[in-house]
Amino acid sequence: FQQVTAKSYLQFNGKPDSLYFNDGQRRIDFVLVYEDESRKETNKKGSNEKQRRKRQAYESNLICDGLQLEATRSVSLVDDKLVFVKVHAPWEVLCTYAEIMHIKLPLKPNDLKTRSSAFDNFNWFTKLLQVDESIIKPEQEFFTAPFEKNRMNDFYIQDRDTFFNPATRSRIVYFILSRIMYQVRDNVKKFGINKLVSSGIYKAAFPLHDCNFSSPSEDLSCPNERYLLYREWAHPRSIYKKQPLDLIRKYYGEKIGIYFAWLGYYTQMLLLAAIVGVACFLYGYFTQNNCTWSKEVCDPDIGGQIIMCPQCDKECPFWSLNVTCESSKKLCIFDSFGTLVFAVFMGVWVTLFLEFWKRRQAELEYEWDTVELQQEEQARPEYEARCTHVVINEITQEEERVPFTTWGKCIRVTLCASAVFFWILLIIASVIGIIVYRLSVFVIFSVNLRKISNGTDPIQKYVTPQMATSITASLISFIIIMILNTIYEKVAIMITNFELPRTQTDYENSLTMKMFLFQFVNYYSSCFYIAFFKGKFVGYPGDPVYWLGKYRNEECDPGGCLFELTTQLIIIMGGKAIWNNIQEVLLPWVMNVFGRCHTVSGAEKIIPRWEQDYHLQPMGKLGLFYEYLEMIIQFGFVTLFVASFPLAPLLALVNNILEIRVDAWKLTTQYRRMVPEKAQDIGAWQPIMQGIAILAVVTNAMIIAFTSDMIPRLVYYWSFSIPPYGDHPDYTMEGYINISLSIFNTADFKSRVKESPYAGSKYDTCRYRDFRYPPGHQQEYKHNIYYWHVIAAKLAFIIVMEHIIYSVKFFISYAIPDVSKSTKSKIKREKYLTQKLLHENHLKDMTKNIGVIAEKMIGAAVENSLRPKSD
């Protein structure tokens, strides 16, 4: 190979669908791509020579490790300096590393019957949703065991070429590529294909797709799995069909398979939540005309006669309550009894989803043979390279090497935690900046909108100062979220690399927790502010509360901040979905089109498979991390703030139905094939979802209690609308607006607010949103008895709602086991049969060996007895 790289390259054999070396016998398991330094236009001799030496050393070590290489130049005239190094792992290498990696391989066909589905009686319906088994045939099941070379006869080896499937072959080759050294400098070993790619010595490294996605391969031996996945999974016409999870797992590996299994299951469960959410929304929509308090706001004789106090100190005008008529009507849709029912339902739904997913995950662990995966996982090469300290293992009492001492680990953890905490403080600072913007710009909108409108109804109806402030602040908040996300991604990777987790699973879990903690604060902080802080600590017109001693605290609409929270959720959820689709779909498609136009000119000659795949986009270092993160953030919006927006599950359902097919299309058509990886579960995302589920009960209870006006209205209806507090003979909501707005004497502006322009205005009194005694009362402007009744009712409601939902959640968690009885039985049965099979084979080998030894001993004894005594 060294002679080939130095002098000449093998010519492309003209077969675009070929997955083999030029001899047609050795399968291509991996492809490495680099630029030939001798053909570069800007030839930096020193740097290029160093790169060439490193690459030659690396490739020589690959050959020494048993891999076989073949180099071919690019057939494109534009990219003629590109060289494609095809890598093949022979049988002996595959067997050696399969044993090192503890890869489970087939022993014999699995004859255990699978449990029939509960929907088998509806074949006429489910057949429409199922994948056509005549196109994608079901995979044969096997009993498996970790591979051992000295027990090779025990394994189900019918054909050496197919015993290791392409995904397993790529896994093994990538394991080797990640650990082969290319330089030793100052006693420090430099190794691994990842470093070589990141330093530019290689342009890319990837396994091959098996064919073109749009048409099957001309090679009859090709399984055409990519084509089948596109046709039955990624194509828009298959949007209503179930996913071919077994084929996804076979082609892309368990890690991608478990993601799509989880996303599909989450989407199925959202269907129930969406139906209930739409029902609650329709209940609020059709009963909004019965909303008495909204009618009073819109009534010219009631709301039109109520003059509200200015919401800032100088420029803001007195305003009539009925200008909020339209927003109060919209609020009636969301702030209804249906919202309470839906909040309770979602507290139960999220528990059902998590518990049933655990059962489904256990089934996949059995079906995909990842039950004992943790015992198989190897240490990361970056971890192994840093293992310089010798310690005694507490269990084996043997020496082992670790990358740092206990004290060193404590220092690293402290530094990493400090860095994460600093970035969280940075987000909080940005949130405070948004709050200051809201407080300062509200005054501007209050003055300018009044001048622009000149009393015309349309603008005053739909563009109030509160709404304009809320929408612009939400848009600015969304832009800041996107910017901070981009920066923190690099910071989180640097922190996790410094932390140096042992295995890839540990690495991803550590990165997941850091990223989610950041994203949680980044995405949800503005919603928490609106839900639980805005309008809660404002004082009253004569004695307002100021932020930073300068900015007067922001107030809610007379109907509360619930509708503003709904607006914030719609903007962030909608904006995030649009941004992600642009980033995930449009961007790679445009880059691929541009790349093809740039490299393929007119009637281009036949392009080989490896060159076609090279011009696709790389998936990225973090792989599916951002796909999970996107869905978990959405899961948080659907559960944490669902009391303010019952249509959130419906939007999430529609988004996820498209997301599954968009991700499938993206993987099969726009991206290079990822290195298949094993995964037992969804990792750290599971405890994150459980934490969100617990927090969601508290947030929804507090939204209903403190953000909506449901509790004050109920207190008025049951206690203050009738004697002794009220004047109505029957329970009613009439008069609620009057009692929910306190009275302020405008003459008190002068005595309580310095240089107030409102003292001596034409209005003697104005109203403001609070429950306080009127001027002239002996407890003037102090909270009245209605306020304390409401506070007591809110606290009681939170305690009762939380205890009821937590009790139901605990009962559901206890009643639904994480692993179904049938799955437990299958796992135990398979383990028993596997051990029995291995034991029987071992006994057969021992018996056979003993028989051979016995025959030799008997033959020797007979031979000795027949010899003459003289001998």
DARA-V606584 format. One record per residue. N is the residue number from 1. SS is DSSP state (@ for helix, = for strand, . for the rest). PSI is psi in whole degrees, -180 to 180 (NA if undefined). D_CENTER is the distance of its C-alpha to the mean C-alpha in Angstrom with 1 decimal. Layout:
N;SS;PSI;D_CENTER  N;SS;PSI;D_CENTER
This chain:
1;.;-36;43.6  2;@;-36;44.7  3;@;-39;47.7  4;@;-45;45.5  5;@;-30;43.2  6;@;-31;46.3  7;.;-53;48.4  8;.;168;47.1  9;.;149;44.1  10;=;142;44.0  11;.;148;44.1  12;.;135;41.5  13;.;3;43.0  14;.;10;42.2  15;.;102;39.9  16;.;-25;36.6  17;.;4;34.9  18;.;136;36.1  19;.;22;33.7  20;=;164;36.7  21;.;174;38.9  22;.;-24;42.0  23;.;-10;43.9  24;.;8;41.7  25;.;-43;41.3  26;.;123;38.7  27;=;142;35.1  28;.;115;32.8  29;.;-22;30.0  30;=;156;28.6  31;=;131;29.6  32;=;139;30.2  33;=;133;31.1  34;=;167;33.3  35;=;131;35.8  36;.;118;39.5  37;@;-30;40.9  38;@;-16;44.3  39;@;2;43.2  40;.;142;41.3  41;.;-47;43.1  42;.;94;42.5  43;.;100;43.7  44;.;100;43.2  45;@;-46;45.3  46;@;-50;44.4  47;@;-44;40.6  48;@;-38;40.7  49;@;-40;43.0  50;@;-44;40.7  51;@;-42;37.7  52;@;-41;39.9  53;@;-42;41.2  54;@;-43;37.8  55;@;-42;36.7  56;@;-38;39.9  57;@;-41;39.6  58;@;-46;36.1  59;@;-34;37.3  60;@;-42;40.4  61;@;-33;38.5  62;@;-43;36.3  63;@;-41;39.6  64;@;-30;41.0  65;.;-2;38.0  66;.;-6;38.9  67;=;154;36.7  68;=;137;38.5  69;=;150;37.9  70;=;129;39.1  71;=;139;39.0  72;=;137;39.2  73;=;160;39.5  74;.;143;37.6  75;.;-10;39.6  76;.;137;38.6  77;.;-29;41.3  78;.;-39;38.8  79;.;38;36.9  80;.;-15;39.9  81;.;-8;39.2  82;=;139;36.0  83;=;132;36.5  84;=;117;34.4  85;=;112;34.8  86;=;135;34.1  87;=;132;33.5  88;=;135;34.7  89;=;116;34.6  90;.;171;37.8  91;@;-46;38.1  92;@;-40;39.3  93;@;-44;36.4  94;@;-44;33.8  95;@;-42;35.7  96;@;-48;36.0  97;@;-24;32.3  98;@;-36;31.2  99;@;-41;33.2  100;@;-41;31.9  101;.;0;28.3  102;.;42;29.2  103;.;132;27.9  104;=;132;28.7  105;=;161;30.9  106;=;137;32.9  107;=;-50;36.1  108;=;161;37.2  109;=;142;36.0  110;.;120;34.4  111;.;12;36.8  112;.;135;34.9  113;.;137;34.6  114;.;149;31.2  115;.;136;31.3  116;.;148;31.9  117;.;151;29.5  118;.;-15;30.5  119;.;10;30.3  120;@;-24;32.8  121;@;-11;35.4  122;@;44;33.7  123;@;-34;33.8  124;@;-27;35.1  125;@;-47;31.9  126;@;-24;29.2  127;@;-31;30.8  128;@;-29;29.7  129;@;-22;26.0  130;.;156;26.3  131;.;139;26.1  132;.;113;29.7  133;.;-15;30.8  134;.;-19;33.6  135;.;-54;31.2  136;.;102;28.5  137;.;143;30.5  138;.;143;29.1  139;.;141;28.7  140;.;136;31.4  141;.;145;30.6  142;=;153;32.1  143;=;138;32.9  144;=;162;31.5  145;=;155;32.3  146;=;135;31.5  147;.;139;33.7  148;.;130;37.0  149;@;-35;39.5  150;@;-5;42.5  151;@;34;41.5  152;@;-30;40.7  153;@;-18;43.1  154;@;-18;41.1  155;.;158;38.2  156;.;78;38.1  157;.;97;39.0  158;.;-33;40.6  159;.;121;39.7  160;@;-30;38.7  161;@;-25;37.1  162;@;-5;34.6  163;@;-45;34.3  164;.;114;31.3  165;.;165;29.1  166;@;-37;27.7  167;@;-42;24.2  168;@;-40;25.9  169;@;-44;28.4  170;@;-39;25.8  171;@;-47;24.1  172;@;-45;27.5  173;@;-40;28.5  174;@;-36;25.4  175;@;-43;26.2  176;@;-47;29.7  177;@;-32;28.8  178;.;-12;26.5  179;.;-1;29.5  180;.;133;32.6  181;=;149;34.4  182;=;-9;35.8  183;=;144;37.5  184;=;120;39.1  185;=;122;39.9  186;.;44;41.4  187;.;16;40.6  188;=;123;36.9  189;=;132;35.3  190;=;131;33.0  191;=;168;31.2  192;.;140;28.2  193;@;-29;27.2  194;@;-42;24.2  195;@;-37;26.8  196;@;-37;29.1  197;@;-44;26.6  198;@;-28;25.5  199;.;-2;29.2  200;.;1;30.2  201;.;-38;32.5  202;.;146;30.4  203;.;-33;28.7  204;=;161;26.2  205;=;124;25.7  206;=;154;24.1  207;=;161;25.0  208;.;146;26.5  209;.;153;25.4  210;.;-16;28.2  211;.;-178;29.4  212;.;145;29.0  213;.;-26;26.4  214;.;-13;29.0  215;.;149;31.9  216;.;160;32.7  217;.;150;34.2  218;.;-18;38.0  219;.;118;37.9  220;.;-23;38.7  221;.;-9;37.1  222;.;131;33.6  223;.;-13;31.3  224;.;39;29.7  225;@;-36;26.3  226;@;-44;24.5  227;@;-42;26.9  228;@;-40;26.4  229;@;-41;22.6  230;@;-42;23.1  231;@;-43;25.8  232;@;-1;24.4  233;@;-51;20.6  234;@;-20;19.8  235;.;141;23.0  236;@;-28;23.0  237;@;-13;25.8  238;@;18;23.6  239;.;-27;21.2  240;.;-7;22.8  241;.;157;22.9  242;.;159;20.9  243;.;141;18.9  244;.;74;21.0  245;@;-37;18.7  246;@;-39;21.6  247;@;-36;22.2  248;@;-45;18.6  249;@;-40;18.7  250;@;-40;22.2  251;@;-43;21.6  252;@;-12;18.2  253;.;165;18.1  254;@;-30;16.5  255;@;-46;13.3  256;@;-37;12.4  257;@;-43;14.4  258;@;-31;12.5  259;@;-48;9.1  260;@;-30;11.3  261;@;-44;13.3  262;@;-45;10.6  263;@;-40;9.5  264;@;-41;13.2  265;@;-41;14.1  266;@;-41;11.9  267;@;-40;13.5  268;@;-44;16.9  269;@;-30;16.8  270;@;-24;16.0  271;@;-45;19.3  272;@;-45;21.3  273;@;-38;19.7  274;@;-41;20.3  275;@;-46;23.9  276;@;-40;24.7  277;@;-43;23.2  278;@;-40;25.3  279;@;-43;28.3  280;@;-38;28.0  281;@;-44;27.7  282;@;-36;30.7  283;@;-46;32.6  284;@;-36;32.2  285;@;-44;33.1  286;@;-15;36.2  287;.;6;37.4  288;@;-26;37.0  289;@;-16;40.7  290;@;8;41.6  291;.;98;39.9  292;@;-44;43.1  293;@;-33;41.8  294;@;-38;40.3  295;@;-39;43.8  296;@;-37;45.5  297;@;-42;43.3  298;@;-17;44.2  299;.;123;47.8  300;.;-28;50.2  301;.;-13;52.5  302;.;-72;49.9  303;@;-33;46.8  304;@;-21;49.1  305;@;-9;51.5  306;.;118;49.0  307;=;122;48.8  308;=;149;45.8  309;.;152;46.1  310;.;147;44.8  311;.;13;41.3  312;.;179;42.3  313;.;-26;45.4  314;.;-59;47.3  315;.;-22;46.3  316;.;141;44.6  317;.;166;46.9  318;.;148;47.7  319;=;155;46.0  320;=;141;46.4  321;@;-32;44.0  322;@;-2;44.0  323;@;-17;42.2  324;@;19;39.0  325;@;-49;40.0  326;@;-43;37.3  327;@;-32;34.4  328;@;-35;36.0  329;@;-44;36.1  330;@;-37;32.4  331;@;-33;31.7  332;@;-28;33.7  333;@;-41;31.2  334;@;-32;28.3  335;.;71;30.5  336;.;178;32.1  337;@;-31;32.6  338;@;-32;29.9  339;@;-41;27.3  340;@;-47;28.4  341;@;-43;28.3  342;@;-37;24.8  343;@;-43;23.6  344;@;-44;25.2  345;@;-44;23.9  346;@;-31;20.2  347;@;-35;20.9  348;@;-40;22.1  349;@;-44;19.6  350;@;-33;16.6  351;@;-43;18.7  352;@;-43;19.7  353;@;-49;16.2  354;@;-40;15.3  355;@;-44;18.7  356;@;-30;19.0  357;@;-38;15.7  358;@;-41;17.2  359;@;-44;20.2  360;@;-38;18.5  361;@;-39;16.7  362;@;-39;20.2  363;@;-42;21.7  364;@;-36;19.5  365;@;-41;20.3  366;@;-49;23.9  367;@;-35;23.8  368;.;5;22.0  369;.;48;24.0  370;.;23;21.5  371;.;-39;23.1  372;.;38;24.6  373;@;-36;22.1  374;@;-29;22.1  375;@;-20;25.8  376;@;-26;25.3  377;.;133;22.8  378;.;161;24.7  379;=;150;24.6  380;.;145;23.1  381;@;-34;26.0  382;@;-35;25.3  383;@;-46;25.9  384;@;-37;28.9  385;@;-25;30.5  386;.;4;30.6  387;.;92;32.1  388;.;-17;35.5  389;=;134;36.3  390;=;128;38.1  391;=;166;37.5  392;=;124;38.7  393;.;127;36.3  394;.;-25;37.0  395;.;-52;36.7  396;.;-16;38.5  397;.;28;40.7  398;.;159;40.3  399;=;141;39.5  400;=;159;36.0  401;=;138;34.5  402;=;158;31.7  403;.;-22;30.5  404;.;161;31.7  405;.;174;33.7  406;@;-41;32.6  407;@;-42;33.8  408;@;-38;31.9  409;@;-41;28.7  410;@;-41;29.3  411;@;-44;29.9  412;@;-46;26.7  413;@;-41;24.6  414;@;-45;26.6  415;@;-42;26.1  416;@;-44;22.4  417;@;-38;22.2  418;@;-40;24.6  419;@;-43;22.6  420;@;-43;19.4  421;@;-39;21.7  422;@;-44;23.4  423;@;-33;20.4  424;@;-40;19.6  425;@;-35;23.2  426;@;-40;22.9  427;@;-44;20.3  428;@;-38;22.7  429;@;-39;25.5  430;@;-36;23.8  431;@;-42;23.4  432;@;-39;27.1  433;@;-41;27.9  434;@;-39;26.4  435;@;-44;28.4  436;@;-40;31.5  437;@;-46;31.0  438;@;-43;30.9  439;@;-38;34.0  440;@;-37;36.0  441;@;-19;35.1  442;@;-40;35.9  443;@;-43;39.5  444;@;-46;39.6  445;@;-37;38.1  446;@;-39;40.6  447;@;-49;43.5  448;@;-39;42.6  449;@;-33;41.4  450;@;-40;44.6  451;@;-40;46.7  452;@;-42;44.9  453;@;-36;45.0  454;.;34;48.7  455;.;1;48.5  456;.;143;47.1  457;@;-46;45.1  458;@;-46;42.1  459;@;-43;40.7  460;@;-31;41.4  461;@;-47;39.8  462;@;-20;36.4  463;.;82;36.0  464;.;161;36.7  465;@;-39;36.3  466;@;-44;33.6  467;@;-44;31.6  468;@;-43;32.2  469;@;-45;31.1  470;@;-45;27.9  471;@;-47;26.8  472;@;-38;27.7  473;@;-38;26.1  474;@;-42;22.8  475;@;-44;22.9  476;@;-41;23.8  477;@;-41;21.0  478;@;-42;18.4  479;@;-43;20.1  480;@;-40;20.1  481;@;-46;16.4  482;@;-40;15.8  483;@;-47;18.5  484;@;-35;17.5  485;@;-46;13.9  486;@;-42;15.8  487;@;-45;18.1  488;@;-25;16.1  489;@;-49;13.9  490;@;-39;17.3  491;@;-44;18.4  492;@;-40;15.7  493;@;-42;16.3  494;@;-42;20.0  495;@;-44;19.8  496;@;-38;18.0  497;@;-39;20.5  498;@;-35;23.3  499;@;-33;22.2  500;.;65;22.6  501;.;157;20.7  502;.;-54;22.7  503;=;168;20.4  504;@;-36;17.3  505;@;-45;15.5  506;@;-40;16.8  507;@;-48;15.9  508;@;-38;12.2  509;@;-41;12.2  510;@;-46;14.3  511;@;-38;12.3  512;@;-47;9.1  513;@;-40;11.5  514;@;-48;13.1  515;@;-42;10.3  516;@;-40;9.0  517;@;-42;12.7  518;@;-48;13.4  519;@;-35;10.9  520;@;-50;12.1  521;@;-40;15.6  522;@;-48;15.0  523;@;-37;13.6  524;@;-12;15.4  525;@;-43;18.7  526;@;-36;20.5  527;@;-40;19.8  528;@;-38;21.1  529;@;-48;24.1  530;@;-40;25.0  531;@;-39;24.6  532;@;-6;26.4  533;.;-38;28.4  534;.;131;29.7  535;.;5;33.2  536;.;-26;33.5  537;.;68;35.7  538;.;-10;37.9  539;=;-140;41.3  540;=;168;43.8  541;.;-36;45.7  542;.;-18;48.4  543;=;68;46.2  544;=;159;42.7  545;.;137;40.1  546;=;142;39.1  547;=;133;36.1  548;.;24;37.2  549;.;8;40.8  550;.;-44;40.6  551;=;124;38.0  552;=;135;38.7  553;.;149;35.8  554;.;142;34.1  555;.;157;35.1  556;.;167;33.5  557;=;161;35.1  558;.;-25;37.8  559;.;-1;35.4  560;=;180;32.7  561;.;7;29.4  562;@;-44;27.4  563;@;-35;27.7  564;@;-37;26.7  565;@;-40;23.5  566;@;-44;22.9  567;@;-43;23.6  568;@;-43;21.1  569;@;-43;18.3  570;@;-44;19.4  571;@;-46;19.6  572;@;-46;16.2  573;@;-47;14.3  574;@;-46;16.6  575;@;-39;16.7  576;@;-43;13.0  577;@;-44;13.0  578;@;-45;16.1  579;@;-44;15.2  580;@;-39;12.1  581;@;-40;14.4  582;@;-44;17.1  583;@;-38;15.1  584;@;-30;13.6  585;@;-58;16.7  586;@;-43;19.8  587;@;-52;19.6  588;@;-35;19.5  589;@;-45;22.0  590;@;-42;24.3  591;@;-39;24.2  592;@;-43;25.0  593;@;-44;27.8  594;@;-41;29.2  595;@;-42;29.1  596;@;-41;31.0  597;@;-32;33.5  598;@;-33;34.1  599;@;-26;34.7  600;.;119;36.2  601;.;119;39.6  602;.;-129;41.4  603;.;76;42.6  604;.;151;40.6  605;.;175;41.6  606;.;131;39.5  607;.;128;36.2  608;.;162;35.1  609;@;-43;31.8  610;@;-32;30.7  611;@;-35;31.6  612;@;-43;29.7  613;@;-32;26.5  614;@;-34;27.1  615;.;1;27.0  616;.;168;23.5  617;=;142;20.6  618;.;148;19.0  619;.;-29;15.3  620;.;160;15.1  621;.;-36;15.1  622;.;-5;11.4  623;.;-117;11.0  624;.;3;7.7  625;@;-46;6.1  626;@;-27;5.5  627;@;-46;4.6  628;@;-46;1.7  629;@;-42;2.4  630;@;-44;4.3  631;@;-35;4.4  632;@;-38;4.7  633;@;-43;6.9  634;@;-42;8.5  635;@;-38;9.1  636;@;-43;10.8  637;@;-39;12.9  638;@;-30;13.8  639;@;-42;15.0  640;@;-38;16.2  641;.;24;18.3  642;@;-21;19.0  643;@;-21;22.7  644;@;-12;23.2  645;.;85;21.6  646;.;-17;22.1  647;.;0;21.0  648;@;-44;17.3  649;@;-35;16.5  650;@;-45;18.6  651;@;-40;16.9  652;@;-39;13.4  653;@;-50;15.3  654;@;-44;16.8  655;@;-42;13.8  656;@;-36;12.0  657;@;-42;15.3  658;@;-36;15.5  659;@;-41;11.9  660;@;-49;12.7  661;@;-34;16.0  662;@;-45;15.0  663;@;-39;12.6  664;@;-45;15.5  665;@;-42;18.0  666;@;-45;16.4  667;@;-41;16.3  668;@;-23;19.8  669;@;-31;21.6  670;@;-16;20.2  671;=;151;18.9  672;.;158;20.8  673;=;130;20.3  674;.;155;18.0  675;.;121;19.6  676;.;136;19.0  677;.;150;17.6  678;.;149;18.0  679;.;134;15.4  680;.;-33;16.6  681;.;-168;13.5  682;.;9;9.8  683;.;-139;11.0  684;.;-13;10.5  685;@;-28;7.6  686;@;-55;10.7  687;@;-29;12.9  688;@;-46;10.5  689;@;-37;10.4  690;@;-39;14.2  691;@;-41;14.8  692;@;-40;13.4  693;@;-40;15.6  694;@;-45;18.5  695;@;-31;18.2  696;@;-34;17.9  697;@;-44;21.4  698;@;-47;22.9  699;@;-42;21.4  700;@;-37;22.5  701;@;-40;25.8  702;@;-32;26.4  703;@;-45;25.5  704;@;-38;28.1  705;@;-46;30.5  706;@;-28;30.3  707;@;-43;28.7  708;.;171;30.3  709;.;20;34.0  710;@;-45;34.0  711;@;-48;35.6  712;@;-37;38.3  713;@;-40;39.2  714;@;-40;39.5  715;@;-42;41.6  716;@;-45;43.8  717;@;-45;44.1  718;@;-20;45.1  719;@;-41;47.0  720;@;-2;48.0  721;.;-15;49.0  722;=;163;52.0  723;.;149;54.7  724;.;-11;55.1  725;.;-32;52.5  726;.;174;52.5  727;.;-5;55.3  728;=;141;54.0  729;.;-27;55.6  730;.;164;52.5  731;.;130;48.8  732;.;162;47.4  733;.;-1;44.9  734;.;135;47.7  735;.;1;48.2  736;@;-42;44.7  737;@;-40;44.2  738;@;-42;47.4  739;@;-22;46.6  740;@;-9;43.1  741;=;120;44.5  742;=;164;46.8  743;=;139;49.9  744;=;136;50.5  745;=;119;54.0  746;.;-20;53.7  747;.;-23;56.7  748;@;-10;54.6  749;@;-42;52.6  750;@;-41;55.5  751;@;-23;55.9  752;@;-28;52.2  753;.;120;50.7  754;.;138;52.6  755;.;40;53.7  756;.;131;52.1  757;.;-5;53.0  758;.;-15;52.6  759;.;136;55.6  760;.;20;58.5  761;.;173;56.4  762;.;-12;57.8  763;.;130;55.5  764;.;-38;56.8  765;=;161;53.6  766;=;167;50.0  767;=;155;47.1  768;=;158;43.7  769;=;103;40.8  770;.;173;41.6  771;.;87;43.8  772;=;159;46.8  773;.;149;50.6  774;.;167;52.5  775;.;145;54.9  776;.;-18;58.2  777;.;153;56.8  778;.;-24;57.8  779;.;50;54.1  780;.;129;53.3  781;.;15;49.7  782;.;159;48.5  783;=;136;46.0  784;.;-178;47.8  785;@;-31;47.8  786;@;-39;45.3  787;@;-45;42.7  788;@;-33;43.1  789;@;-43;43.0  790;@;-44;39.7  791;@;-45;38.2  792;@;-42;39.4  793;@;-39;38.0  794;@;-47;34.5  795;@;-41;34.4  796;@;-41;35.8  797;@;-45;33.2  798;@;-46;30.3  799;@;-46;31.8  800;@;-47;32.7  801;@;-45;29.4  802;@;-46;27.4  803;@;-40;29.8  804;@;-49;29.9  805;@;-42;26.2  806;@;-36;25.7  807;@;-44;28.7  808;@;-42;27.3  809;@;-44;23.9  810;@;-42;25.9  811;@;-43;28.1  812;@;-44;25.4  813;@;-37;23.7  814;@;-38;27.2  815;@;-27;28.2  816;.;106;25.3  817;.;151;25.2  818;.;-32;22.1  819;.;126;23.9  820;.;158;26.3  821;@;-41;30.0  822;@;-39;30.2  823;@;-40;27.3  824;@;-44;29.0  825;@;-42;32.2  826;@;-42;30.9  827;@;-46;29.4  828;@;-41;32.7  829;@;-44;34.8  830;@;-41;33.2  831;@;-41;33.5  832;@;-48;37.1  833;@;-36;38.0  834;@;-46;36.4  835;@;-40;38.4  836;@;-43;41.4  837;@;-47;41.1  838;@;-39;40.8  839;@;-43;43.6  840;@;-43;45.9  841;@;-38;45.3  842;@;-42;46.1  843;@;-40;49.2  844;@;-44;50.3  845;@;-43;50.0  846;@;-43;51.9  847;@;-43;54.5  848;@;-43;54.9  849;@;-41;55.3  850;@;-40;57.7  851;@;-43;59.7  852;@;-43;60.0  853;@;-42;61.1  854;@;-43;63.5  855;@;-41;65.0  856;@;-41;65.5  857;@;-42;67.1  858;@;-43;69.4  859;@;-40;70.3  860;@;-40;71.2  861;@;-42;73.2  862;@;-43;75.2  863;@;-39;75.8  864;@;-36;77.1  865;@;-26;79.4  866;@;-9;81.0  867;.;146;81.8  868;.;151;85.5  869;.;-30;86.3  870;.;-29;87.5  871;.;NA;83.9
